């Protein structure tokens, strides 16, 4: 792959080790890399375009990443979807990126539930704006919490970047184990493995709990292959109209 202009973002925040690991991968491949990530965690924000400074203002500050001191880095007071949009509009250097990398997310993003992910939301936003994108996640267990093995993701990212077609958007998940299995193309499972449910409801608040679904997953899906130890990659389709005949709407 020729040298590209790459924007690296995430939804776990500018201080996430996963962000640094992904940016290091891009730098090692010789790409012109810029980091722009939320100043605080923004998980679950999907493709939201929220900024803390109001509708017309986005606050940002320069950062120096110790492991990548020569890579420009910015902490942005905004959700990753807005950061991706700003990058596509020429922020952070004056021209849109050729490639947006989002992650490495702490925890898998699988199934149709990935619509809620800020990691995937940034990639989809870039894709809508004509930029090739890759969302990357590490399947770290959260109950009980596991220790993330960020370095195991590196070879899979490099492999996928050798496969990615210009203008596409891919979603990569890697098992959190020292020796993950080979990369497999996967379909999306129906929902995912993690879901929010209402525990109780009062006049002034609603209490939620996060639960792990124990339902059987579809063979060949991202959830099934990931649980079997494979790294999975899925090509996504962002917003588009369903192409099928419809009756003429009434006037």
Secondary structure, 3 states (H helix, E strand, C coil): CCCCEEEEECCCCCCCHHHHHHHHHHHHCCCEEEEEEECCCCCCCCCCCCECCCCCCCCEEEEEECCEEEEEEEEECECHHHHHHHHHCCCCCCCCCCEEEEEEEECCCCCHHHHHCHHHHHHHHHHHCCCEEEEEEEECCECCECCCCHHHHHHHHHHHHHHCCCCCEEEEEEECCCCCEEEEECECCCCCCEEEEEEEECCCCEEEEEEECCCCCCCCEHHHHHHCCEEEEEECCCCCCCCCCCCCCCC
